[in-house]
Amino acid sequence: MPVYLHYTSTEEARSLLQGSLIVLPAGSVEQHCNAPLGLDALIAEAIAARACLLLEERGITCIILPTLYYGFSHEWLDSPGTVSLRPETLISIILDVVGSLAAHGAGKIAILNGHGGNSGTLEAAARVAARKYNVTVGVIDYWRVAGLRIGHCDKIEEELAGTLLGLTSRCSCRGRVELKRYRVAMPSYPPSVGGEGSEPIGVSRLLKAVADALEDFYRGGSGEPRL
C-alpha cells in the first residue's frame, strides 16, 4: 500500500524520505457545476494512490503528501464556495513544502496536478524550488501525460469521478455557471465548460500513463513531467 506521510511517525519518516518518490497531489476548491467543489483535488488524490500502487509493483516506494486542496481559481471567484490562492501564495506554499522535505533528505518530489489553472504557477514554483533546495521537482498534469484534451466538469472528469470516487451524478453546467473570461490571451485555459473536451477514456490507461510519467521522473528520464 502507498505510504502517506501524515500517517507516519517522525522515526518512520526519517528513513522513508531518503530514496523514495515524494508525491504531492494538488487541485482546487472551485465551482464544478453540480459536482463537488473539491473535485480536482479529489481526483488528483485518487490518481496518486492508484498510480503509486502500480509503482510499488515496479519496485518504487511512494510517499504521498497531504493533498493541496487550494489552487489558483480566480476565474471562478464569482461562484459561491470557490476558494482561490494568489499565484505568489501558491508558489510560497510549494517552496515551504519542498524546503521542509529537502532538509530531511527528500530528493525527488513530483507534484501531481489535477487543476489546469495551477499548471503555470506550479511549474514556476518547481523551477525555483529545485534550484533553491538542490532537489528534483517536477509537475505532472494527469491529463497531459495521458494525451487528453480535458474540459471543466466534462466527460473525462465525470468518468474519473464515477470510477475513482464513486460519484454517479453527471456533470451538468447548463444554466449554472458563467465563465468570466480573462482579459489576456490564454490559448489553453480556461477550458471548455460542461461536457466538452475529449471523449471518455479507460481509467486504467490513464493510471498507467501517470505511473509511467512518475517512474520516468523518478529514474531520471527526460520526458514528462516538465521541470
C-alpha positions in Angstrom: 0.0 0.0 0.0 1.2 3.6 -0.6 2.7 5.4 2.4 1.0 8.6 3.5 3.4 11.0 5.2 0.8 12.2 7.6 0.2 8.7 8.9 3.9 8.0 9.6 5.9 8.8 12.7 9.0 11.0 12.8 11.2 7.9 13.1 9.5 6.3 10.1 9.8 9.4 8.1 13.5 9.7 8.8 14.2 6.6 6.9 11.4 6.8 4.3 12.1 10.3 2.9 15.6 9.4 1.6 15.3 7.4 -1.7 11.5 7.4 -2.0 9.4 9.2 -4.6 7.5 12.0 -2.9 4.1 12.8 -4.5 2.1 15.9 -3.7 -1.5 15.8 -5.2 -2.7 19.3 -5.9 -6.1 20.5 -7.1 -8.6 23.3 -6.3 -11.7 24.2 -4.4 -13.9 25.8 -7.1 -17.3 25.5 -8.7 -17.8 22.4 -10.7 -21.4 22.9 -11.7 -23.3 20.3 -9.8 -20.2 18.3 -8.9 -18.2 18.7 -5.6 -16.2 21.9 -5.2 -13.1 19.9 -4.5 -13.4 17.6 -7.5 -10.0 18.4 -9.0 -8.2 17.7 -5.7 -10.2 14.6 -5.0 -9.3 13.2 -8.5 -5.6 14.0 -8.1 -5.6 12.4 -4.7 -7.2 9.2 -6.0 -5.0 9.0 -9.1 -1.9 9.4 -6.8 -2.9 6.5 -4.6 -3.6 4.2 -7.5 -0.6 5.2 -9.6 1.6 4.6 -6.6 0.2 1.1 -6.2 1.4 0.4 -9.8 4.8 1.9 -8.9 5.1 -0.5 -6.0 4.9 -3.4 -8.4 7.9 -1.8 -10.2 9.9 -1.6 -7.0 9.4 2.2 -6.4 8.3 3.4 -3.0 6.0 6.4 -3.0 5.3 8.7 -0.1 2.1 10.6 -0.7 1.8 14.0 1.0 -1.4 15.5 2.3 -3.3 16.9 -0.7 -3.0 20.6 -1.5 -6.7 21.4 -2.0 -6.5 25.1 -2.7 -5.2 26.3 -6.0 -5.4 29.3 -8.4 -9.0 29.6 -9.4 -9.6 33.4 -9.7 -11.8 32.9 -12.8 -14.5 31.2 -10.6 -14.5 33.6 -7.7 -18.0 34.9 -8.5 -19.3 31.3 -7.8 -20.1 30.7 -4.1 -17.7 28.2 -2.4 -14.7 28.9 -4.6 -11.5 29.5 -2.7 -8.6 30.8 -4.7 -4.9 31.4 -3.8 -2.9 34.2 -5.3 -0.1 32.8 -7.5 2.5 34.1 -5.1 0.8 32.3 -2.2 0.7 29.0 -4.1 4.4 29.4 -5.0 5.3 30.2 -1.4 3.5 27.0 -0.2 5.3 24.9 -2.7 8.7 26.4 -1.7 8.0 25.8 2.0 6.8 22.2 1.5 9.8 21.3 -0.7 12.2 23.1 1.6 10.9 21.2 4.6 11.2 17.9 2.9 14.6 18.6 1.4 16.0 19.4 4.8 15.4 15.8 5.8 16.7 14.0 2.7 14.0 14.0 0.2 15.5 14.2 -3.3 12.7 13.7 -5.8 9.3 15.5 -5.4 6.6 15.2 -8.0 3.5 17.5 -7.9 0.5 15.6 -9.4 -1.7 18.3 -10.6 -5.5 18.0 -11.1 -6.4 21.6 -12.0 -5.5 23.3 -15.2 -5.4 26.7 -13.7 -2.5 25.6 -11.5 -0.1 24.5 -14.2 1.9 27.6 -15.0 2.2 28.6 -11.3 3.3 25.1 -10.2 5.9 24.9 -13.0 7.3 28.3 -11.9 7.4 27.1 -8.3 9.1 23.8 -9.2 11.8 25.6 -11.1 12.5 27.9 -8.2 12.3 25.2 -5.5 14.6 22.8 -7.5 17.4 25.5 -7.7 16.9 26.8 -4.2 17.0 23.5 -2.4 19.1 21.4 -4.8 16.4 18.8 -5.3 14.5 17.5 -8.3 11.0 18.8 -8.5 8.5 18.1 -11.3 4.9 18.8 -12.3 2.6 16.2 -13.8 -0.7 17.3 -15.2 -2.5 13.9 -15.3 -4.5 14.7 -18.5 -1.4 15.9 -20.3 0.7 12.7 -19.8 -2.4 10.7 -20.9 -2.7 12.8 -24.1 -6.2 14.1 -23.2 -7.9 17.4 -24.0 -9.8 18.0 -20.8 -12.6 20.5 -20.2 -14.2 21.8 -17.0 -16.6 19.2 -15.5 -16.5 17.4 -18.8 -16.9 13.7 -19.7 -13.4 12.8 -18.6 -13.9 14.3 -15.1 -17.3 12.7 -14.9 -15.8 9.3 -15.7 -13.0 9.7 -13.2 -15.4 10.9 -10.5 -17.5 7.8 -11.1 -14.8 5.3 -11.3 -12.3 6.6 -8.7 -14.7 8.4 -6.2 -18.0 6.6 -6.7 -19.8 9.8 -7.7 -22.6 8.8 -10.1 -24.2 12.2 -11.0 -23.5 13.6 -14.4 -21.7 16.9 -14.8 -24.4 19.4 -15.7 -23.4 23.1 -16.2 -26.3 24.3 -18.3 -27.6 27.5 -16.7 -25.5 27.0 -13.6 -22.3 28.9 -14.3 -20.9 31.7 -16.4 -17.1 31.8 -17.0 -15.5 35.2 -16.6 -13.1 35.4 -19.4 -9.6 36.6 -18.9 -8.5 39.9 -20.4 -5.2 38.3 -21.6 -4.5 35.7 -24.3 -4.9 32.2 -22.8 -4.8 29.7 -25.7 -5.1 26.6 -23.5 -7.0 27.9 -20.4 -9.8 28.5 -19.4 -11.0 25.1 -20.8 -14.4 24.4 -22.2 -17.2 24.2 -19.7 -19.5 21.3 -19.2 -19.4 18.2 -21.3 -16.9 19.2 -24.0 -13.3 18.1 -24.4 -12.1 14.5 -25.1 -14.5 11.6 -25.1 -14.4 9.2 -22.1 -11.2 7.2 -21.7 -10.4 3.9 -19.9 -9.3 4.9 -16.4 -6.8 2.1 -16.3 -5.0 3.5 -19.3 -4.8 6.9 -17.7 -3.5 5.5 -14.4 -0.8 3.6 -16.3 0.2 6.8 -18.2 0.5 8.7 -14.9 2.5 5.8 -13.3 4.8 5.8 -16.4 5.4 9.5 -16.1 6.2 9.2 -12.4 8.6 6.3 -13.0 10.3 8.3 -15.7 10.7 11.2 -13.4 12.0 9.0 -10.6 14.5 7.2 -12.7 15.8 10.4 -14.3 14.1 10.4 -17.7 13.9 13.4 -19.9 10.1 13.2 -20.6 7.2 14.4 -18.5 7.0 16.0 -16.1 8.3 19.3 -17.1 10.9 20.9 -14.8 
